[in-house]
Amino acid sequence: MAPHTKVAIIGSGPAGHTAAIYLSRAELKPVLYEGMLAGGTAAGGQLTTTTDIENYPGFAKGIGGSELMDEMRAQSLRFGTEIITETITRVDLKSKPFRLWREYEDADADEPAHTADAVIIATGANARRLDLPGEDKYWQNGISACAVCDGAVPIFRNKPLVVIGGGDSAAEEAIFLTKYGSHVTVLVRKDKLRASKTMAKRLLANPKVTVKFNHVAVQVQGEEKARGLMTHLRVKNTVTNAEEVLEANGLFYAVGHDPATALIKGQVDTDDEGYIVTKPGTSYTSLPGVFAAGDVQDKRYRQAITSAGSGCMAALEAEKYLADLEDDEPTLDKEQDAKKPESNGDTAPEYRSNPLL
Ligand SMILES: Cc1cc2nc3c(=O)[nH]c(=O)nc-3n(C[C@H](O)[C@H](O)[C@H](O)COP(=O)(O)OP(=O)(O)OC[C@H]3O[C@@H](n4cnc5c(N)ncnc54)[C@H](O)[C@@H]3O)c2cc1C
């Protein structure tokens, strides 16, 4: 028989660990699968791929991305979360309890490695890259996939910056970056923007922005030393094939993200971009007992703090779901129910059984 837990968390970014902290403090003994280079990212998620985090509250001097995730992991462990360093490669969310298979232990077996009454999906998303020559060398040394996260760092202050992309995100990021850079060039592969009319108008009207239509990036250039910074970008006109080198101390990709939802495809509702659909303002997915938190269900904010916040919501909602399941069981412990304090009416009835509130 596969080991059974009340709740399993899949994913190890801020959403997964926040859910684990809340659930373990509520003594629900969660199991968290942190992944073994799941989707090419180390356990700990996207923040392990970056250096300083300056916008996560509580760290006035900033904190390293990996250091922040090590702290979250330690906090999950401290309250009794069981962390398993494996990737979940298959789930059966149609059966009750839910069934989970691990990549190495039993990927092809009939019996799953694990069963759970509730599952929290916190598998995150990955920013698309372009695989340009020079990209690996200058990643995080000038190249970023998140203007809101990195725009304010000193290497970009009063420097020429480039954004790649033609959609709303690219327009928003470019306008945001005009606060910091001396000028922002936007490279758009086609002859028009995909952004909404309002965003496009705002972008084109900004005196600190130049939009280069029919242009793609071909090579990132920069200092030839360890941790050297990018300084230039070679670009190509897709109509004439003419190339030129732009001065650029920052390069921001706004070419989309891929939510890590292959695992649940066809079992839980996703939108046309693959993000898990949650009921607005909650972590509820289309399947009762399955909750989603973090970037896997959020294509708008995509921040560590919003992921952590939604991890908290998923934990509280999973906890309520589990309490309701127990209430429905014929073996309900009536004695324990009788011991519950009477509500004084101050607490919302649906959260009365939640020990955290
Ligand atoms: C370069 C960079 C810099 C950033 N800087 C900032 C910043 O300064 N401030 C900020 O607020 N945000 C920043 N962000 C955004 C932030 O990292 C994300 O919003 C946040 O990490 C999302 O958290 P998450 O919990 O949803 O999942 P993720 O961080 O995406 O982590 C999910 C992880 O779960 C694991 N996993 C996935 N699938 C499975 C599976 N099947 N089984 C087991 N494990 C699995 C993987 O390790 C995966 O990476 C940055 C992002 C990037 C890429």
The ligand as a Gaussian input file, in Angstrom:
#p B3LYP/6-31G(d) Opt

LIG

0 1
 C       15.443000      35.572000     -12.575000
 C       14.242000      35.853000     -11.715000
 C       14.304000      36.837000     -10.759000
 C       13.197000      37.092000      -9.949000
 N       13.289000      38.053000      -8.996000
 C       12.240000      38.293000      -8.187000
 C       12.317000      39.295000      -7.186000
 O       13.337000      39.984000      -7.037000
 N       11.223000      39.481000      -6.401000
 C       10.065000      38.762000      -6.562000
 O        9.115000      38.970000      -5.803000
 N        9.972000      37.824000      -7.516000
 C       11.014000      37.572000      -8.328000
 N       10.914000      36.639000      -9.320000
 C        9.628000      35.942000      -9.481000
 C        9.518000      34.816000      -8.435000
 O       10.673000      34.040000      -8.494000
 C        8.298000      33.966000      -8.700000
 O        7.142000      34.770000      -8.755000
 C        8.109000      32.926000      -7.597000
 O        9.289000      32.186000      -7.414000
 C        6.989000      31.960000      -7.950000
 O        6.895000      31.075000      -6.899000
 P        6.109000      29.700000      -7.011000
 O        6.038000      29.169000      -5.627000
 O        4.875000      29.853000      -7.764000
 O        7.000000      28.702000      -7.870000
 P        8.462000      28.639000      -8.458000
 O        9.402000      29.567000      -7.832000
 O        8.306000      28.670000      -9.926000
 O        8.900000      27.179000      -7.989000
 C        8.239000      26.008000      -8.325000
 C        9.252000      24.894000      -8.197000
 O        8.604000      23.680000      -7.855000
 C        9.378000      22.594000      -8.331000
 N        8.499000      21.722000      -9.146000
 C        7.906000      22.030000     -10.341000
 N        7.251000      20.955000     -10.812000
 C        7.419000      19.972000      -9.910000
 C        6.979000      18.612000      -9.843000
 N        6.242000      18.059000     -10.821000
 N        7.350000      17.863000      -8.778000
 C        8.099000      18.416000      -7.777000
 N        8.545000      19.689000      -7.799000
 C        8.210000      20.441000      -8.847000
 C       10.504000      23.170000      -9.196000
 O       11.691000      23.251000      -8.447000
 C        9.977000      24.545000      -9.506000
 O       10.957000      25.450000      -9.846000
 C       12.003000      36.348000     -10.126000
 C       11.928000      35.351000     -11.098000
 C       13.034000      35.090000     -11.891000
 C       12.961000      34.009000     -12.936000

